[in-house]
Every structure is written in structure tokens, then in C-alpha cells.
């Protein structure tokens, strides 16, 4: 028998070597003590309120009336009502259009501004970037009032187009509130996407230019793959912020005209405080949490494939 064969026969198996390695990762039970405060905050600030909200959605609690004091568990009664609630499904569809439109607009405008400002002069970056960031930092109430004043009859849009009596907000309410949402979030996307663009190695772009790659080829083969994690993060955050954007639309339209802009947060508020049905409003809020959870799971799965 050769020396190599003898060594192979007498060598311990790989599994045994792994068990005896000193540098392998080991679970430290003492780390649980360090994580206890975080677990406690998670339970107190999230799990308990979330569990209570789920329970409320399965009760007959109201804001006024006999069941405001003596209320109890009703099982799937509210769920059965939700299935046949045409207004809920209409609100869900409006919410989907609002979120998708906001994501597309914020990504396109934010990326375009980030690209242009990278090539602009210093003073232009300061002025344009400052204006966009101020719009992003503006409170939702102020942004809503600004867009309401600009898009109603006699407002800025009507004056610029020469149609002084036109009410753009009344004619195209969902489009206008979506544009207002895009306007208020573009600064965030511009900053994040700009940081991602600055992290792209210049050597890769220069090599592609030497090989006569077109601008579209450079974007598709180099920029887009390297920017993918950043774009996914922006998409997720814009979706979540748009889903919870109650103040902007409430200030501008209060869900109207009719139900044209009645997204889920407004519909939940109306059911809970306008129609006094707190339990049903809580159930709709739970649906929004479920949608937000789906966005989070998709983000984790997509980001894990990069």
C-alpha cells in the first residue's frame, strides 16, 4: 500500500474534523442575555399590540352604542363581511394603482435626477438637490395643502396651462395624488440611488466604453446589476411608505371625489371613526399589515438571490 493510500485510510473523516475545529461558528448561550432587551421591546412594542389588533378584528367592538362597552369575540363574522365588501375590494385596487404608480415614478425620476446631478456643476447640484430634498422633508400636511392649492381651480396648474377654471384634482384625483406622492418621495430616492451610483467602479464603465458598448448596454450589463440591491430597497420602502400614506391623501381629497382616492388607510379610518365600527376598521388595518409583510418577505427573497 502506498503512503498516500495509507494516509487516506488513517485520516479522520471530514465530519469528525469539522467537529474538532476550533475556528468553526458556535452558538453562544450567553448571547441570549444580550438579546433579551431587544426581545422584550419586540414583544411589548410589536407582538402584543399586533396580537391585540388581530383579536379586535374578530370582535364586534364599536365606537358608540351597546357594543362600545359590552363587546366580545364574534369569530369570522367580520372576515365574512370583508369577503363581500365591494368597497374594500375597490379600495384595494385603488391602493395597488397608487403604490405601483408611486414606485415607478419615484424610481424613474429619482434615478434620472441622481444621474443628471452626478454630471452637473457643483452649484447646480446644490440648488436642484436642495429643492428636491426640501420637498422630501416637507411634512405631509404641508405637501398636501401645497398640491391641493396648486391643482384646484385657479391654482398653479390651471394658471400655467391657461385653463384658469380647470380643477385638475377633481378631474384626475388618483393621478394627482400619485404625482404628489412621487414629488414628496423623489428626494429620498435621489439620495439613495445617487449613493449607489457613486459606488459603481469607474473602471468597469471605462472598460465598457473602450469596447464600444452603448449607453443602454452599459446600463443593462453593468449599472443595473450593481444597482439591483439599492433599487430593491428603494422599491420596498416606497411601497411601504405609500401604503401608509394617510395624511397626504386625507388633506387633498379625504378619499374623494366619491371613492376615487379611497386607499386602504382611509377606508380603515372611515370604518373605525366615521361609521363607528372599530372592529372592522382594525380588521382592514390587519390586512394592510399582511400586505406590508408580503412586501418584506419578497424583499428578503429577492435580495438573497443577488
C-alpha positions, 0 to 999 in steps of 0.5 A: 500500500502506498503512503498516500493510500495509507494516509487516506485510510488513517485520516479522520473523516471530514465530519469528525474534523469539522467537529474538532475545529476550533475556528468553526461558528458556535452558538453562544448561550450567553448571547441570549442575555444580550438579546433579551432587551431587544426581545422584550421591546419586540414583544411589548412594542410589536407582538402584543399590540399586533396580537391585540389588533388581530383579536379586535378584528374578530370582535364586534367592538364599536365606537358608540352604542351597546357594543362600545362597552359590552363587546366580545369575540364574534369569530369570522363574522367580520372576515365574512363581511370583508369577503363581500365588501365591494368597497374594500375590494375597490379600495384595494385596487385603488391602493395597488394603482397608487403604490405601483404608480408611486414606485415607478415614478419615484424610481424613474425620476429619482434615478434620472435626477441622481444621474443628471446631478452626478454630471452637473456643476457643483452649484447646480447640484446644490440648488436642484438637490436642495429643492428636491430634498426640501420637498422630501422633508416637507411634512405631509400636511404641508405637501398636501395643502401645497398640491391641493392649492396648486391643482384646484381651480385657479391654482398653479396648474390651471394658471400655467396651462391657461385653463384658469377654471380647470380643477385638475384634482377633481378631474384626475384625483388618483393621478394627482395624488400619485404625482404628489406622492412621487414629488414628496418621495423623489428626494429620498430616492435621489439620495439613495440611488445617487449613493449607489451610483457613486459606488459603481467602479469607474473602471468597469464603465471605462472598460465598457466604453473602450469596447464600444458598448452603448449607453443602454448596454452599459446600463443593462450589463453593468449599472443595473446589476450593481444597482439591483440591491439599492433599487430593491430597497428603494422599491420596498420602502416606497411601497411601504411608505405609500401604503401608509400614506394617510395624511397626504391623501386625507388633506387633498381629497379625504378619499374623494371625489366619491371613492376615487382616492379611497386607499386602504388607510382611509377606508380603515379610518372611515370604518373605525371613526366615521361609521363607528365600527372599530372592529372592522376598521382594525380588521382592514388595518390587519390586512394592510399589515399582511400586505406590508409583510408580503412586501418584506418577505419578497424583499428578503427573497429577492435580495438573497438571490443577488 
